[in-house]
Amino acid sequence: MERMYRVISFWTGIFAVLFMIGGMHPAAVLFFGITGAFLALSYLNLSERMYLYIFGAFLTLFFVGFTYYATFIMVPGIGGH
């Protein structure tokens, strides 16, 4: 299970670099932080159940945060220019 956290950290790192290249620096910083957290968690050698609990908590926080952003903060429209 710890290897899957390393795979997740690899892909979030790739997204962070792409965000950085695309000029979306706040998203890049967020994804670099998530990459570091997943990489650090992968070296803790926790039980598989604990890894699943942590991932479930991460998904819950993500969905709550994304729903809040999409409902109350994001301005509807195309491009925003």
C-alpha positions, 0 to 999 in steps of 0.5 A: 500500500505504501507503494501506491502512495508513492505512485499518487505522489508521483502523479500529483508531482507531475500535475504540480509541475504542469500547473507551474508551467501553465502559470497557475502558481496557487494550484502548483503550490497546493499540489506540491504540498499534497505531493510532499504529504503523500510521499511522507506518508508512504514512508511511515509503513502504516497498516493497509487499513490506516492508509485507507482511512487516511485516503478516505479522509483526504477524499472527504476533505477534497470533496467538501472543499471543492463543493464549497469552492464551486458553490460559493467562490467560483464565478460562472462563465467561460474564461473569465476574461 
